[in-house]
Amino acid sequence: MKIIFTNRSFTKLLTLLFLLTANLTKAGLSDNDWYTYTDEATGFSLELPEAPNYSDDYDAFVMHSYNGPNSNRIYSFFSLDFRGMNKDSAPNDIMDSFITNIVNNLNGELLDKKRQKYGDGLRYKITVKLNSKKLMNAQFTLQNDILYYQSVEDDANEIDDTRTAHFFESVAIAAPKPKKEIPWIDYKNTEGAFSLKLPGEPIDLSKAHPNPIDEDGEPYYLYMYNVQDLKKGDNYLFRYNDQPMGYYMEDPIGAFESIKDNFAGKASLIGEGKTIYLDGYEGREYELLIQDQYHSICRIYIRGNRTYLLLQQKLNPTEKASTDNQFFSSFKFEAPNEEDLETLSPKNTNFEIQFPEDNILTIDSLGYESVYLRNSHDYFALNKLSGDVYQFGYSDLRDYFKIKSRKEFFETNVNSLLSWNDSILSQKDITINNKEALEFYIQNKHTKVTTRHQIWLENKRLFLLTGYLSKEAMNSELTNTIFSSYKEMSKEPDFDLFSSKTDLLLKDLKATDSITFQKAIGAFDYYIFEAEDLPKLYNAIEDTYASAENKQKVSHEILDELSITNDSTTLAFLKTLYLKPSTNDTIKAHILSTLVELPNSDKFKVFNNLLATAPPSNPENYSYGVTSPYRDSLSFAIENYKLLLSLNHNKSYRDDILEIFNSIVQKHPEHKSLVSENLDTLLEHTNSDLETYFEMKESDDYNYKTTSLMYSYLSLFNTIPHKTPSTDAFTKALINVEDNDWLSLRALTARIHCGFKVDSDDTEQKLDSLFSRYEMMEVYHKTNQFEKVPKKYTKPEAFAQLVLYNYLGEEETYPDNLDVLGKISKDDEVFYAIAYSYEDEEDDDEYIGLVGPVTPISKDKPFKKYKSYTGYETLEKDWKSQALDLIPDLLQYGY
């Protein structure tokens, strides 16, 4: 049998036995005057100078001590009853373990250890050096499955005397009384709303933990309790915790996984665990090995926003825990007590609501002019008796707010509250303060989490009341009280929710006050104009404003609005506006972008005519919109290629035009001659654009458009071979450009594609690098020079590694390390599983990616990538099973 102390009892025992520092005198009493102590329960008696003057009650024993006045000597003793406990060690092993533990925990030095002649059991005496001055003599007797302990601590020159001998020799051991079975107690936790049976009163280990999401936020309060049954060698731990104030349990399934992950480093998981249920609430049961030796069973339940954990740990490494006991079978959820509510009456408002007392307020008063709400107030409350969370929010409506009907507005807002996998479980029309309101329930199909909501409008405020609740609380008396408690305490000026605010909005756009103007211009993001507002918008776009900058902003907002709100008059208006001498190039470009969004069938004809008649020469940020119809429809671009070529002299459009003609060759090779015959026009400004690019690089101002134009030229050269001195000079200049590996690579592949001489060191270096190898292989394949690619790179394994590298770079970030794990097969198709990692990650995690189906690559087959996919899952030991599970996602989502 192995002797195991709890941390609490053993620490207190050692403290009392060896750290007592009272000044004690040498005992002056004769042996005949000593006090006799008797313990009938464990059947022993002994003598000491006087009755014990200190005792302490522990979980498994009572320890007694005597220390006389003005003396350094301490007499201590106790008995430890092991009857009925499981035994897995021989008596000598038990004694050795007990002695070793005491010496080690004292940081003492064992000077002597002798077994004594003792016919009724086993007895040892030891001498321990505590420090340079003090020694301790101790006697251990194991008899009747009871350990009897005696010790004397004193100065080294005083300890070996007749008093010490008398103390040890005085112990008399008789038959102990039969050991009584201690019944388990019924334990009920009112605040935690649960009950269960325990082998004794639990120790409260509750404490607060920092919030892992917000270090300055409300902490996690972990209510944790522990109790031991030393007779059977069991340690029981149970706990519950709610979400911090302002949070709720959004994903119980993810929470289970997170708890399981937290076992790492503390316990080894045996198996994957299993799903369990209690009163309709889902839970998990895990089998664990704590410290790689103590078998344990852990059960976790999530009830609304509250998490419960139950754990039984065996204290004997050779024994196994089981759920077949009172601890697990007696656990049940109790109905929470009703929480007290307070009357919440926010300052500067005319309403009140009943709400839990324990709440916090967050206010968002930032000037988001582009939304119809301002001064948002949100109260979050936690019911500490159930873990349920309530949220009550209200926001002021802006002056331009209008709706067609409350019902339509409510349904639009309900839909905006839906997250992925959410659906409306039910909804009903209700009235709040005699006005239309909506009550609805949202449930997530994946997590099954259900939330209760109410939404209503009162004068110039929007209200939303939400409950993140357990099933019992969803329609409890407390919840129903909160959801029916809103009251208007006084009247406020009426606000017309339904009338048009267009006149007010357009009037405020002309304000000289910048705050008023910003509110009005921001309203374009939420205000819904009607067809009858179009004449007013037409006039507004040509009106005068406080500044030219304001007029430009208003014009852009109205043009964006006309792409949404329009009628048969809009096209003619935009055409007329475009041709007016006062319309600048930026507005013209914006008009063209708006035209293509109109429903009119002849919009493209008008678009072409306007662009041909008076193309914007300086469209600032709207050049992309001018060329968008030709990018969206290459057939339209082919029909109007001459018009596009006429725009090429304008640098604002050149990048887009080069890309359009490049796309024509790639996607419509039958029209390759159309591009080839016009290359001189397309490449007319190559040299000057290159000079501008290098001038930009030498300056402090980076110009993305100038760099993008270099990419467009190189893309064209990688599509159509163009072997001229100008192309030679252009590509050669960009091969060694600094700080842009991609531009340098495309310049090199363009030279290969055009048939120019390239440096073998450059090509070898680019082939050696995963970053550039694919493009090098591609251009050599395209130019019938695939034999220049080393065979080691054309092997399926190496090519699989390469395509995963490129896939990861396009998805997130290029990995620092790649390691091919091996091949797997399914349905006669072969796939490669590859581990990858990033050096800048603190935890050094490896992830798994999958590539395939794998086919040989050669000069005689089309050059294309294998499909690649990763779910960013951490690599597991059984990578083959993990890879097989990824195949369906690879085939569906990989590229």
Solvent accessible surface area in square Angstrom, and as a share of the most:
residue,aa,sasa,rsa
1,M,8,0.03
2,K,92,0.39
3,I,4,0.02
4,I,54,0.28
5,F,34,0.14
6,T,13,0.08
7,N,135,0.69
8,R,94,0.34
9,S,3,0.02
10,F,20,0.08
11,T,82,0.48
12,K,72,0.31
13,L,0,0.00
14,L,19,0.09
15,T,65,0.38
16,L,12,0.06
17,L,3,0.01
18,F,14,0.06
19,L,118,0.59
20,L,51,0.25
21,T,121,0.71
22,A,53,0.41
23,N,123,0.63
24,L,13,0.06
25,T,46,0.27
26,K,139,0.59
27,A,34,0.26
28,G,78,0.75
29,L,75,0.37
30,S,59,0.38
31,D,57,0.30
32,N,146,0.75
33,D,93,0.48
34,W,19,0.07
35,Y,90,0.34
36,T,75,0.44
37,Y,38,0.14
38,T,83,0.48
39,D,34,0.17
40,E,111,0.50
41,A,58,0.45
42,T,13,0.07
43,G,7,0.07
44,F,10,0.04
45,S,26,0.17
46,L,2,0.01
47,E,49,0.22
48,L,0,0.00
49,P,2,0.01
50,E,82,0.37
51,A,47,0.36
52,P,33,0.21
53,N,83,0.43
54,Y,98,0.37
55,S,64,0.41
56,D,36,0.19
57,D,102,0.53
58,Y,14,0.05
59,D,77,0.40
60,A,33,0.26
61,F,12,0.05
62,V,63,0.36
63,M,0,0.00
64,H,30,0.13
65,S,0,0.00
66,Y,15,0.06
67,N,22,0.11
68,G,9,0.08
69,P,98,0.62
70,N,109,0.56
71,S,6,0.04
72,N,66,0.34
73,R,6,0.02
74,I,6,0.03
75,Y,3,0.01
76,S,1,0.01
77,F,1,0.00
78,F,3,0.01
79,S,12,0.08
80,L,8,0.04
81,D,21,0.11
82,F,11,0.05
83,R,46,0.17
84,G,57,0.55
85,M,29,0.13
86,N,77,0.40
87,K,101,0.43
88,D,64,0.33
89,S,40,0.26
90,A,54,0.42
91,P,75,0.47
92,N,58,0.30
93,D,80,0.41
94,I,8,0.04
95,M,1,0.00
96,D,53,0.27
97,S,30,0.19
98,F,1,0.01
99,I,2,0.01
100,T,70,0.41
101,N,50,0.26
102,I,0,0.00
103,V,14,0.08
104,N,93,0.48
105,N,75,0.39
106,L,33,0.17
107,N,139,0.71
108,G,20,0.19
109,E,94,0.42
110,L,72,0.36
111,L,88,0.44
112,D,58,0.30
113,K,72,0.31
114,K,119,0.50
115,R,140,0.51
116,Q,53,0.24
117,K,209,0.88
118,Y,53,0.20
119,G,85,0.82
120,D,101,0.53
121,G,32,0.31
122,L,10,0.05
123,R,34,0.13
124,Y,23,0.09
125,K,62,0.26
126,I,4,0.02
127,T,30,0.17
128,V,0,0.00
129,K,80,0.34
130,L,37,0.18
131,N,76,0.39
132,S,103,0.67
133,K,151,0.64
134,K,52,0.22
135,L,27,0.14
136,M,0,0.00
137,N,16,0.08
138,A,0,0.00
139,Q,3,0.01
140,F,0,0.00
141,T,1,0.01
142,L,18,0.09
143,Q,22,0.10
144,N,69,0.35
145,D,55,0.28
146,I,0,0.00
147,L,1,0.00
148,Y,4,0.01
149,Y,1,0.00
150,Q,2,0.01
151,S,5,0.03
152,V,0,0.00
153,E,8,0.04
154,D,9,0.04
155,D,38,0.20
156,A,50,0.38
157,N,133,0.68
158,E,45,0.20
159,I,0,0.00
160,D,117,0.61
161,D,46,0.24
162,T,104,0.61
163,R,29,0.11
164,T,7,0.04
165,A,41,0.32
166,H,42,0.19
167,F,0,0.00
168,F,9,0.04
169,E,131,0.59
170,S,25,0.16
171,V,18,0.10
172,A,57,0.44
173,I,33,0.17
174,A,66,0.51
175,A,88,0.68
176,P,27,0.17
177,K,109,0.46
178,P,119,0.75
179,K,84,0.36
180,K,177,0.75
181,E,130,0.58
182,I,137,0.70
183,P,107,0.67
184,W,53,0.19
185,I,52,0.27
186,D,114,0.59
187,Y,35,0.13
188,K,129,0.55
189,N,14,0.07
190,T,68,0.39
191,E,89,0.40
192,G,0,0.00
193,A,2,0.02
194,F,2,0.01
195,S,15,0.09
196,L,5,0.02
197,K,67,0.28
198,L,0,0.00
199,P,19,0.12
200,G,19,0.19
201,E,134,0.60
202,P,26,0.16
203,I,60,0.31
204,D,90,0.47
205,L,76,0.38
206,S,42,0.27
207,K,115,0.49
208,A,54,0.42
209,H,64,0.28
210,P,109,0.69
211,N,5,0.03
212,P,106,0.67
213,I,121,0.61
214,D,59,0.30
215,E,153,0.68
216,D,131,0.68
217,G,25,0.24
218,E,62,0.28
219,P,37,0.23
220,Y,44,0.17
221,Y,95,0.36
222,L,25,0.13
223,Y,58,0.22
224,M,32,0.14
225,Y,26,0.10
226,N,20,0.10
227,V,9,0.05
228,Q,42,0.19
229,D,18,0.09
230,L,33,0.16
231,K,50,0.21
232,K,108,0.46
233,G,14,0.14
234,D,6,0.03
235,N,18,0.09
236,Y,4,0.02
237,L,36,0.18
238,F,1,0.00
239,R,55,0.20
240,Y,4,0.02
241,N,13,0.06
242,D,13,0.07
243,Q,22,0.10
244,P,6,0.04
245,M,14,0.06
246,G,29,0.28
247,Y,65,0.25
248,Y,70,0.27
249,M,18,0.08
250,E,111,0.50
251,D,56,0.29
252,P,19,0.12
253,I,49,0.25
254,G,30,0.29
255,A,19,0.15
256,F,1,0.00
257,E,77,0.35
258,S,57,0.37
259,I,23,0.12
260,K,37,0.16
261,D,94,0.49
262,N,87,0.44
263,F,26,0.11
264,A,77,0.60
265,G,90,0.86
266,K,141,0.60
267,A,18,0.14
268,S,47,0.30
269,L,60,0.30
270,I,71,0.36
271,G,52,0.50
272,E,136,0.61
273,G,34,0.33
274,K,117,0.49
275,T,68,0.40
276,I,22,0.11
277,Y,140,0.53
278,L,38,0.19
279,D,94,0.49
280,G,54,0.52
281,Y,15,0.06
282,E,52,0.23
283,G,0,0.00
284,R,33,0.12
285,E,18,0.08
286,Y,3,0.01
287,E,52,0.23
288,L,2,0.01
289,L,51,0.25
290,I,33,0.17
291,Q,124,0.55
292,D,106,0.55
293,Q,73,0.32
294,Y,36,0.14
295,H,11,0.05
296,S,0,0.00
297,I,14,0.07
298,C,0,0.00
299,R,47,0.17
300,I,0,0.00
301,Y,9,0.04
302,I,10,0.05
303,R,10,0.04
304,G,20,0.19
305,N,4,0.02
306,R,1,0.00
307,T,7,0.04
308,Y,2,0.01
309,L,11,0.06
310,L,3,0.02
311,L,20,0.10
312,Q,8,0.04
313,Q,26,0.11
314,K,17,0.07
315,L,18,0.09
316,N,13,0.07
317,P,48,0.30
318,T,103,0.60
319,E,32,0.15
320,K,142,0.60
321,A,9,0.07
322,S,53,0.34
323,T,41,0.24
324,D,133,0.69
325,N,35,0.18
326,Q,78,0.35
327,F,0,0.00
328,F,7,0.03
329,S,90,0.58
330,S,27,0.17
331,F,9,0.04
332,K,107,0.46
333,F,18,0.08
334,E,34,0.15
335,A,87,0.67
336,P,39,0.25
337,N,81,0.42
338,E,102,0.46
339,E,29,0.13
340,D,102,0.53
341,L,43,0.22
342,E,60,0.27
343,T,71,0.41
344,L,19,0.09
345,S,68,0.44
346,P,9,0.06
347,K,176,0.75
348,N,133,0.68
349,T,32,0.18
350,N,12,0.06
351,F,1,0.00
352,E,31,0.14
353,I,1,0.00
354,Q,48,0.21
355,F,0,0.00
356,P,0,0.00
357,E,101,0.46
358,D,45,0.23
359,N,36,0.19
360,I,67,0.34
361,L,75,0.37
362,T,69,0.40
363,I,97,0.49
364,D,65,0.34
365,S,73,0.47
366,L,115,0.57
367,G,57,0.54
368,Y,116,0.44
369,E,41,0.19
370,S,47,0.31
371,V,68,0.39
372,Y,50,0.19
373,L,45,0.22
374,R,94,0.34
375,N,42,0.21
376,S,27,0.17
377,H,36,0.16
378,D,37,0.19
379,Y,18,0.07
380,F,35,0.14
381,A,0,0.00
382,L,18,0.09
383,N,4,0.02
384,K,96,0.41
385,L,31,0.15
386,S,10,0.06
387,G,0,0.00
388,D,2,0.01
389,V,4,0.02
390,Y,1,0.00
391,Q,32,0.14
392,F,0,0.00
393,G,8,0.07
394,Y,11,0.04
395,S,11,0.07
396,D,32,0.16
397,L,0,0.00
398,R,14,0.05
399,D,72,0.37
400,Y,9,0.03
401,F,7,0.03
402,K,34,0.14
403,I,19,0.09
404,K,138,0.59
405,S,45,0.29
406,R,31,0.11
407,K,107,0.45
408,E,92,0.41
409,F,17,0.07
410,F,4,0.02
411,E,66,0.30
412,T,85,0.50
413,N,22,0.11
414,V,3,0.02
415,N,94,0.48
416,S,87,0.56
417,L,66,0.33
418,L,54,0.27
419,S,68,0.44
420,W,206,0.72
421,N,45,0.23
422,D,30,0.16
423,S,35,0.22
424,I,57,0.29
425,L,97,0.48
426,S,56,0.36
427,Q,80,0.35
428,K,117,0.50
429,D,97,0.50
430,I,36,0.18
431,T,101,0.59
432,I,19,0.10
433,N,53,0.27
434,N,147,0.75
435,K,59,0.25
436,E,97,0.43
437,A,3,0.02
438,L,5,0.03
439,E,10,0.04
440,F,0,0.00
441,Y,35,0.13
442,I,12,0.06
443,Q,45,0.20
444,N,25,0.13
445,K,121,0.51
446,H,103,0.46
447,T,16,0.09
448,K,133,0.56
449,V,34,0.19
450,T,25,0.15
451,T,11,0.07
452,R,14,0.05
453,H,12,0.05
454,Q,9,0.04
455,I,4,0.02
456,W,3,0.01
457,L,1,0.00
458,E,6,0.02
459,N,12,0.06
460,K,60,0.25
461,R,28,0.10
462,L,18,0.09
463,F,1,0.00
464,L,46,0.23
465,L,2,0.01
466,T,3,0.02
467,G,0,0.00
468,Y,31,0.12
469,L,14,0.07
470,S,8,0.05
471,K,114,0.48
472,E,81,0.36
473,A,11,0.08
474,M,21,0.09
475,N,91,0.47
476,S,29,0.19
477,E,137,0.61
478,L,14,0.07
479,T,0,0.00
480,N,60,0.31
481,T,55,0.32
482,I,0,0.00
483,F,11,0.04
484,S,92,0.59
485,S,11,0.07
486,Y,23,0.09
487,K,118,0.50
488,E,38,0.17
489,M,112,0.50
490,S,64,0.41
491,K,148,0.63
492,E,49,0.22
493,P,121,0.76
494,D,120,0.62
495,F,39,0.16
496,D,80,0.41
497,L,6,0.03
498,F,99,0.41
499,S,47,0.30
500,S,72,0.47
501,K,20,0.09
502,T,0,0.00
503,D,93,0.48
504,L,70,0.35
505,L,0,0.00
506,L,24,0.12
507,K,135,0.57
508,D,18,0.09
509,L,0,0.00
510,K,88,0.37
511,A,24,0.19
512,T,126,0.73
513,D,71,0.37
514,S,75,0.48
515,I,112,0.57
516,T,37,0.22
517,F,3,0.01
518,Q,72,0.32
519,K,78,0.33
520,A,0,0.00
521,I,19,0.10
522,G,9,0.09
523,A,0,0.00
524,F,16,0.07
525,D,100,0.52
526,Y,39,0.15
527,Y,10,0.04
528,I,117,0.59
529,F,6,0.03
530,E,47,0.21
531,A,57,0.44
532,E,127,0.57
533,D,6,0.03
534,L,1,0.01
535,P,77,0.49
536,K,81,0.34
537,L,0,0.00
538,Y,30,0.11
539,N,106,0.54
540,A,7,0.05
541,I,6,0.03
542,E,76,0.34
543,D,49,0.25
544,T,103,0.60
545,Y,32,0.12
546,A,51,0.39
547,S,49,0.32
548,A,89,0.69
549,E,110,0.49
550,N,22,0.11
551,K,74,0.31
552,Q,48,0.21
553,K,75,0.32
554,V,0,0.00
555,S,6,0.04
556,H,31,0.14
557,E,50,0.22
558,I,0,0.00
559,L,0,0.00
560,D,72,0.37
561,E,14,0.06
562,L,0,0.00
563,S,31,0.20
564,I,136,0.69
565,T,17,0.10
566,N,34,0.18
567,D,57,0.29
568,S,98,0.63
569,T,70,0.41
570,T,0,0.00
571,L,15,0.07
572,A,63,0.49
573,F,28,0.12
574,L,0,0.00
575,K,88,0.37
576,T,79,0.46
577,L,12,0.06
578,Y,0,0.00
579,L,89,0.44
580,K,69,0.29
581,P,141,0.88
582,S,102,0.66
583,T,14,0.08
584,N,70,0.36
585,D,35,0.18
586,T,8,0.04
587,I,13,0.07
588,K,30,0.13
589,A,0,0.00
590,H,8,0.03
591,I,0,0.00
592,L,0,0.00
593,S,24,0.15
594,T,4,0.02
595,L,0,0.00
596,V,25,0.15
597,E,108,0.48
598,L,1,0.00
599,P,108,0.68
600,N,34,0.17
601,S,118,0.76
602,D,70,0.36
603,K,34,0.14
604,F,79,0.33
605,K,140,0.59
606,V,17,0.10
607,F,0,0.00
608,N,24,0.12
609,N,78,0.40
610,L,4,0.02
611,L,0,0.00
612,A,64,0.50
613,T,97,0.56
614,A,29,0.23
615,P,53,0.33
616,P,1,0.01
617,S,71,0.46
618,N,96,0.49
619,P,0,0.00
620,E,100,0.45
621,N,128,0.65
622,Y,56,0.21
623,S,8,0.05
624,Y,139,0.53
625,G,15,0.14
626,V,0,0.00
627,T,0,0.00
628,S,20,0.13
629,P,6,0.04
630,Y,0,0.00
631,R,58,0.21
632,D,119,0.62
633,S,45,0.29
634,L,23,0.11
635,S,62,0.40
636,F,28,0.12
637,A,0,0.00
638,I,26,0.13
639,E,134,0.60
640,N,29,0.15
641,Y,54,0.21
642,K,147,0.62
643,L,28,0.14
644,L,0,0.00
645,L,21,0.11
646,S,60,0.39
647,L,3,0.01
648,N,2,0.01
649,H,122,0.55
650,N,20,0.10
651,K,81,0.34
652,S,41,0.26
653,Y,1,0.00
654,R,10,0.04
655,D,29,0.15
656,D,21,0.11
657,I,0,0.00
658,L,0,0.00
659,E,62,0.28
660,I,2,0.01
661,F,0,0.00
662,N,8,0.04
663,S,29,0.18
664,I,0,0.00
665,V,11,0.06
666,Q,111,0.50
667,K,143,0.61
668,H,51,0.23
669,P,88,0.55
670,E,120,0.54
671,H,62,0.28
672,K,85,0.36
673,S,65,0.42
674,L,25,0.12
675,V,0,0.00
676,S,46,0.30
677,E,138,0.62
678,N,29,0.15
679,L,13,0.06
680,D,116,0.60
681,T,51,0.30
682,L,0,0.00
683,L,22,0.11
684,E,118,0.53
685,H,43,0.19
686,T,5,0.03
687,N,87,0.45
688,S,59,0.38
689,D,3,0.02
690,L,21,0.11
691,E,110,0.49
692,T,49,0.28
693,Y,4,0.01
694,F,65,0.27
695,E,114,0.51
696,M,21,0.09
697,K,74,0.31
698,E,152,0.68
699,S,59,0.38
700,D,150,0.78
701,D,111,0.58
702,Y,148,0.56
703,N,68,0.35
704,Y,146,0.56
705,K,113,0.48
706,T,9,0.05
707,T,3,0.02
708,S,15,0.10
709,L,4,0.02
710,M,0,0.00
711,Y,61,0.23
712,S,2,0.01
713,Y,0,0.00
714,L,0,0.00
715,S,32,0.21
716,L,1,0.01
717,F,2,0.01
718,N,8,0.04
719,T,25,0.14
720,I,8,0.04
721,P,69,0.43
722,H,32,0.14
723,K,134,0.57
724,T,43,0.25
725,P,118,0.74
726,S,45,0.29
727,T,2,0.01
728,D,37,0.19
729,A,58,0.45
730,F,1,0.00
731,T,0,0.00
732,K,116,0.49
733,A,40,0.31
734,L,0,0.00
735,I,21,0.11
736,N,120,0.62
737,V,14,0.08
738,E,127,0.57
739,D,142,0.74
740,N,29,0.15
741,D,101,0.52
742,W,99,0.35
743,L,0,0.00
744,S,11,0.07
745,L,0,0.00
746,R,45,0.16
747,A,0,0.00
748,L,2,0.01
749,T,1,0.00
750,A,0,0.00
751,R,11,0.04
752,I,9,0.05
753,H,19,0.08
754,C,6,0.04
755,G,44,0.43
756,F,23,0.10
757,K,182,0.77
758,V,39,0.23
759,D,78,0.41
760,S,82,0.53
761,D,103,0.53
762,D,35,0.18
763,T,13,0.08
764,E,106,0.47
765,Q,119,0.53
766,K,37,0.16
767,L,11,0.05
768,D,78,0.41
769,S,43,0.28
770,L,46,0.23
771,F,59,0.25
772,S,2,0.01
773,R,19,0.07
774,Y,19,0.07
775,E,21,0.09
776,M,0,0.00
777,M,0,0.00
778,E,61,0.28
779,V,5,0.03
780,Y,9,0.04
781,H,32,0.14
782,K,103,0.44
783,T,33,0.19
784,N,133,0.68
785,Q,44,0.20
786,F,14,0.06
787,E,128,0.57
788,K,111,0.47
789,V,5,0.03
790,P,53,0.33
791,K,170,0.72
792,K,122,0.52
793,Y,19,0.07
794,T,27,0.16
795,K,122,0.52
796,P,49,0.31
797,E,86,0.38
798,A,20,0.15
799,F,0,0.00
800,A,0,0.00
801,Q,42,0.19
802,L,1,0.00
803,V,2,0.01
804,L,0,0.00
805,Y,25,0.09
806,N,10,0.05
807,Y,13,0.05
808,L,0,0.00
809,G,16,0.15
810,E,103,0.46
811,E,78,0.35
812,E,119,0.54
813,T,83,0.48
814,Y,79,0.30
815,P,8,0.05
816,D,78,0.40
817,N,70,0.36
818,L,31,0.15
819,D,81,0.42
820,V,29,0.17
821,L,46,0.23
822,G,19,0.19
823,K,120,0.51
824,I,13,0.07
825,S,75,0.48
826,K,85,0.36
827,D,119,0.62
828,D,151,0.78
829,E,71,0.32
830,V,51,0.29
831,F,2,0.01
832,Y,16,0.06
833,A,0,0.00
834,I,0,0.00
835,A,2,0.02
836,Y,1,0.01
837,S,15,0.09
838,Y,27,0.10
839,E,126,0.56
840,D,126,0.65
841,E,53,0.24
842,E,176,0.79
843,D,94,0.49
844,D,111,0.57
845,D,42,0.22
846,E,76,0.34
847,Y,32,0.12
848,I,0,0.00
849,G,0,0.00
850,L,0,0.00
851,V,0,0.00
852,G,0,0.00
853,P,39,0.25
854,V,26,0.15
855,T,76,0.44
856,P,88,0.55
857,I,22,0.11
858,S,41,0.27
859,K,134,0.57
860,D,118,0.61
861,K,99,0.42
862,P,112,0.70
863,F,32,0.13
864,K,143,0.61
865,K,75,0.32
866,Y,12,0.05
867,K,77,0.33
868,S,1,0.01
869,Y,36,0.14
870,T,5,0.03
871,G,33,0.32
872,Y,87,0.33
873,E,74,0.33
874,T,71,0.41
875,L,42,0.21
876,E,104,0.47
877,K,206,0.87
878,D,81,0.42
879,W,46,0.16
880,K,112,0.47
881,S,53,0.34
882,Q,12,0.05
883,A,0,0.00
884,L,71,0.35
885,D,110,0.57
886,L,6,0.03
887,I,4,0.02
888,P,74,0.47
889,D,48,0.25
890,L,0,0.00
891,L,80,0.40
892,Q,129,0.57
893,Y,128,0.49
894,G,9,0.09
895,Y,113,0.43
